[in-house]
Amino acid sequence: MIYPRHKFKAVKTENDGIKFSSKLESRWYSIIKDMQENGEILFFLRQVPFHLGGGVTYRADFMLFFTDGRVEVWEAKGYDTPEWVIKKKLVESLYPIKIKVVK
């Protein structure tokens, strides 16, 4: 399937029957699945919503639940937009999390 070009040249990709907004996000999905199979994490969630008020929602690419009890939010980003920087700061100020950007 051919998708229209993204403004940041991200290429939509399909992996395990799941559509991803970029090849980078798809690669991290594969890495995280391997982490789960190797017992590093118990499970993970995709596209986790964080409500910011005013009808604005930030969707994290991945939320990982590690075997040692840690929970991490990961965002696959090739390019930091001004909008992303603001949303990241807002999420981290409203919720007790730090977003890890994976490249």
Order of alpha helices (4+ residues) and beta strands (2+ residues): beta-beta-alpha-beta-beta-beta-alpha-beta
